[in-house]
Amino acid sequence: MTIAQRRALNYSDLKADPNGGADYANVRGGKQAFNGVSGRDAAIMHLGGRAHISAGTSANGVSGSARIYGNVLNNPNNFTPDEVALIQQYAADEKARYGMITGANLDHDFANQMAARGDISPEKLQAYHQAIDARAEEIST
C-alpha cells in the first residue's frame, strides 16, 4: 500500500456493511495492510495495550489482562474474531496450566511484541517474563 493510499484510507468505510453489521474481515484486512501486522499480532497489541493501560491488579489480585479475558469472553460481539479466538485459546491454556485464568499468556505475548519492536531490552524482557510467571503462580495458589 502506498503512502497516498494509506492517507486516503478511512477505517469507518472499512466498517461499513450494506447489511448494517460490522464487516470485521474488511477491518482486519485494512488494518493489516496499513500496519503490516497479522490479525493475531494486532489482537495481542490491542488487548495487551488495553490491559496495561487499565493498570495493575484489582484489590483481589486480578490482573488487567485477566479482566480483559473476561470482557472478551463475556462480550465477544464487541471484539474482532481474531481477538476472540486469541483469548479463547489463552483462557483454555491457562485453565489447563494454572486451573484458572491469570492473564499470563497475553502478558507474555504483549511483552514479546514490544521487544520485537525494539522497545524493550533483552534483560528487561527476561525480568518481565519472570515477573509474569511469578504473578501467575502466586494467584493460582
MARRO-314022 format. One line per field, with one value per residue: x, y, z of N, C-alpha, C in turn; residue number from 0; residue in three letters. Coordinates in steps of 0.05 Angstrom, whole numbers, plus 5000, padded with zeros to 4 digits. Layout:
MARRO-314022
n_u = [X/...]
n_v = [Y/...]
n_w = [Z/...]
ca_u = [X/...]
ca_v = [Y/...]
ca_w = [Z/...]
c_u = [X/...]
c_v = [Y/...]
c_w = [Z/...]
k = [NUM/...]
r = [ala/...]
//
This chain:
MARRO-314022
n_u = [5017/5012/5038/5002/4955/4949/4940/4891/4858/4801/4780/4728/4699/4715/4689/4638/4580/4536/4492/4484/4514/4577/4633/4682/4721/4736/4755/4797/4830/4842/4868/4912/4938/4951/4981/5017/5016/4995/4928/4927/4973/4957/4914/4939/4970/4930/4894/4931/4954/4909/4901/4947/4943/4899/4919/4955/4934/4871/4837/4833/4875/4870/4894/4901/4902/4876/4825/4813/4807/4759/4725/4726/4710/4659/4633/4635/4618/4635/4686/4739/4739/4791/4811/4776/4784/4838/4837/4803/4835/4880/4855/4837/4886/4910/4874/4881/4935/4942/4895/4860/4843/4895/4917/4968/4988/4973/5001/5055/5059/5048/5091/5132/5118/5127/5182/5201/5194/5234/5230/5241/5294/5334/5348/5311/5265/5269/5265/5212/5184/5196/5171/5118/5108/5116/5075/5030/5036/5031/4977/4950/4955]
n_v = [4977/5043/5107/5148/5118/5099/5147/5160/5122/5105/5084/5081/5072/5021/4992/4997/4963/4940/4912/4930/4910/4897/4890/4853/4827/4861/4905/4881/4865/4915/4941/4907/4913/4967/4971/4929/4882/4818/4793/4766/4787/4840/4835/4819/4864/4904/4884/4872/4922/4951/4923/4936/4991/4995/4987/4958/4910/4886/4895/4843/4818/4807/4811/4863/4841/4791/4811/4833/4785/4767/4808/4800/4746/4748/4785/4776/4798/4849/4851/4835/4778/4754/4772/4748/4693/4689/4701/4660/4616/4628/4629/4576/4549/4571/4556/4501/4498/4529/4523/4565/4629/4673/4713/4712/4691/4730/4774/4755/4750/4802/4830/4806/4824/4879/4879/4859/4902/4933/4962/4943/4921/4860/4842/4868/4847/4793/4799/4818/4773/4736/4762/4760/4705/4694/4724/4697/4646/4659/4678/4634/4598]
n_w = [5000/4983/5008/4996/4988/5040/5068/5046/5064/5100/5159/5179/5133/5121/5160/5145/5127/5080/5098/5148/5190/5224/5186/5199/5172/5131/5161/5189/5146/5123/5165/5172/5123/5128/5176/5172/5202/5227/5239/5288/5314/5316/5350/5398/5409/5414/5455/5495/5503/5521/5569/5598/5602/5634/5683/5737/5787/5811/5875/5895/5870/5815/5750/5700/5650/5658/5669/5620/5590/5612/5594/5538/5532/5555/5524/5466/5417/5417/5401/5355/5311/5311/5360/5396/5385/5400/5456/5474/5464/5496/5547/5553/5554/5599/5640/5638/5653/5701/5728/5728/5700/5687/5658/5640/5590/5552/5573/5568/5511/5495/5517/5488/5436/5442/5452/5404/5372/5387/5434/5485/5524/5520/5572/5605/5584/5599/5654/5657/5639/5679/5723/5706/5706/5760/5783/5761/5783/5838/5843/5829/5869]
ca_u = [5000/5028/5032/4978/4933/4945/4927/4863/4843/4783/4772/4699/4689/4720/4669/4611/4569/4510/4471/4481/4531/4605/4647/4708/4741/4746/4770/4822/4847/4851/4888/4936/4952/4961/5001/5036/5016/4974/4905/4935/4991/4942/4898/4957/4977/4906/4885/4953/4956/4886/4905/4968/4932/4879/4935/4959/4915/4848/4841/4836/4898/4864/4909/4886/4899/4854/4800/4808/4797/4731/4710/4725/4694/4631/4621/4651/4609/4648/4714/4743/4742/4818/4814/4760/4798/4863/4831/4793/4859/4896/4840/4837/4913/4915/4858/4894/4961/4940/4869/4845/4853/4914/4926/4997/4994/4971/5023/5079/5059/5049/5119/5148/5112/5141/5211/5206/5194/5258/5223/5248/5320/5332/5349/5286/5245/5272/5254/5183/5174/5198/5150/5092/5106/5114/5047/5011/5039/5021/4948/4938/4958]
ca_v = [5000/5067/5127/5162/5101/5099/5172/5161/5100/5114/5059/5080/5060/4992/4980/4999/4939/4947/4898/4943/4898/4904/4871/4852/4818/4886/4920/4866/4867/4942/4947/4891/4927/4992/4967/4908/4861/4799/4797/4756/4807/4864/4828/4819/4892/4919/4875/4875/4951/4958/4911/4951/5018/4993/4988/4938/4889/4894/4890/4814/4807/4800/4829/4876/4822/4772/4825/4834/4759/4767/4825/4788/4721/4754/4804/4771/4814/4875/4847/4823/4748/4748/4777/4727/4668/4691/4699/4633/4598/4634/4622/4547/4541/4579/4539/4475/4500/4540/4518/4589/4650/4690/4735/4709/4688/4756/4790/4746/4756/4831/4837/4797/4842/4904/4874/4856/4929/4947/4979/4931/4907/4832/4839/4877/4827/4770/4807/4819/4746/4725/4774/4750/4677/4695/4733/4675/4625/4669/4680/4607/4581]
ca_w = [5000/4981/5028/4987/4994/5069/5076/5036/5077/5121/5173/5182/5109/5123/5178/5133/5116/5069/5113/5174/5210/5223/5170/5211/5152/5118/5181/5194/5122/5120/5186/5166/5101/5138/5197/5165/5223/5224/5257/5314/5326/5322/5374/5421/5414/5422/5481/5515/5509/5539/5596/5612/5607/5656/5707/5758/5794/5828/5904/5900/5855/5787/5733/5679/5628/5664/5666/5591/5582/5619/5576/5512/5534/5562/5504/5442/5395/5419/5394/5328/5312/5318/5389/5410/5382/5416/5484/5479/5464/5520/5571/5555/5561/5627/5657/5639/5666/5728/5740/5727/5681/5701/5640/5635/5562/5539/5583/5555/5483/5492/5522/5464/5414/5447/5449/5375/5361/5398/5457/5510/5522/5527/5601/5616/5575/5616/5680/5654/5637/5706/5740/5697/5716/5789/5790/5754/5804/5863/5844/5824/5893]
c_u = [5018/5021/5006/4953/4927/4931/4898/4846/4826/4772/4742/4687/4693/4699/4641/4603/4541/4487/4468/4498/4560/4620/4676/4729/4753/4763/4797/4841/4858/4873/4914/4952/4965/4984/5022/5037/4992/4951/4912/4953/4976/4924/4915/4963/4953/4898/4906/4957/4933/4890/4926/4959/4913/4893/4933/4939/4892/4855/4845/4857/4893/4878/4891/4882/4877/4827/4793/4797/4767/4714/4705/4706/4665/4617/4635/4642/4622/4677/4716/4745/4771/4822/4799/4775/4824/4857/4819/4816/4875/4881/4841/4865/4918/4899/4870/4920/4959/4914/4851/4857/4871/4921/4955/5003/4993/4995/5050/5081/5061/5078/5137/5143/5127/5171/5218/5207/5218/5253/5232/5275/5316/5333/5323/5264/5246/5260/5223/5171/5175/5176/5123/5088/5102/5086/5027/5012/5026/4990/4935/4941/4941]
c_v = [5025/5087/5142/5145/5099/5124/5173/5140/5111/5089/5058/5068/5030/4978/4980/4972/4945/4934/4909/4931/4909/4883/4870/4842/4842/4902/4907/4868/4894/4949/4932/4905/4953/4989/4946/4886/4842/4805/4788/4777/4832/4859/4829/4848/4908/4910/4878/4904/4960/4948/4928/4980/5017/4991/4964/4916/4901/4888/4861/4802/4800/4821/4842/4857/4801/4785/4828/4808/4758/4784/4812/4763/4727/4772/4800/4788/4842/4874/4833/4793/4740/4751/4755/4701/4667/4687/4672/4613/4603/4625/4592/4537/4547/4562/4512/4476/4509/4534/4543/4608/4669/4715/4733/4706/4714/4774/4781/4754/4786/4840/4829/4815/4869/4901/4871/4883/4946/4965/4968/4916/4878/4827/4846/4857/4802/4775/4808/4791/4732/4736/4764/4722/4677/4703/4711/4653/4633/4669/4653/4589/4590]
c_w = [5000/5003/5021/4993/5024/5079/5068/5050/5100/5134/5177/5157/5110/5140/5165/5120/5105/5084/5141/5196/5209/5208/5179/5192/5137/5137/5185/5170/5118/5140/5181/5144/5110/5157/5191/5187/5217/5243/5285/5328/5333/5347/5399/5428/5425/5451/5502/5522/5527/5567/5611/5618/5631/5683/5725/5762/5811/5857/5910/5882/5826/5769/5712/5655/5633/5662/5636/5580/5587/5601/5549/5512/5540/5541/5477/5418/5395/5410/5367/5332/5320/5348/5405/5409/5399/5445/5491/5481/5490/5545/5575/5565/5591/5647/5660/5656/5695/5742/5740/5706/5697/5684/5631/5605/5547/5548/5569/5526/5478/5497/5499/5440/5418/5443/5420/5361/5371/5422/5484/5506/5529/5557/5614/5608/5593/5644/5679/5654/5665/5725/5732/5708/5746/5797/5784/5775/5830/5864/5840/5848/5915]
k = [0/1/2/3/4/5/6/7/8/9/10/11/12/13/14/15/16/17/18/19/20/21/22/23/24/25/26/27/28/29/30/31/32/33/34/35/36/37/38/39/40/41/42/43/44/45/46/47/48/49/50/51/52/53/54/55/56/57/58/59/60/61/62/63/64/65/66/67/68/69/70/71/72/73/74/75/76/77/78/79/80/81/82/83/84/85/86/87/88/89/90/91/92/93/94/95/96/97/98/99/100/101/102/103/104/105/106/107/108/109/110/111/112/113/114/115/116/117/118/119/120/121/122/123/124/125/126/127/128/129/130/131/132/133/134/135/136/137/138/139/140]
r = [met/thr/ile/ala/gln/arg/arg/ala/leu/asn/tyr/ser/asp/leu/lys/ala/asp/pro/asn/gly/gly/ala/asp/tyr/ala/asn/val/arg/gly/gly/lys/gln/ala/phe/asn/gly/val/ser/gly/arg/asp/ala/ala/ile/met/his/leu/gly/gly/arg/ala/his/ile/ser/ala/gly/thr/ser/ala/asn/gly/val/ser/gly/ser/ala/arg/ile/tyr/gly/asn/val/leu/asn/asn/pro/asn/asn/phe/thr/pro/asp/glu/val/ala/leu/ile/gln/gln/tyr/ala/ala/asp/glu/lys/ala/arg/tyr/gly/met/ile/thr/gly/ala/asn/leu/asp/his/asp/phe/ala/asn/gln/met/ala/ala/arg/gly/asp/ile/ser/pro/glu/lys/leu/gln/ala/tyr/his/gln/ala/ile/asp/ala/arg/ala/glu/glu/ile/ser/thr]
//
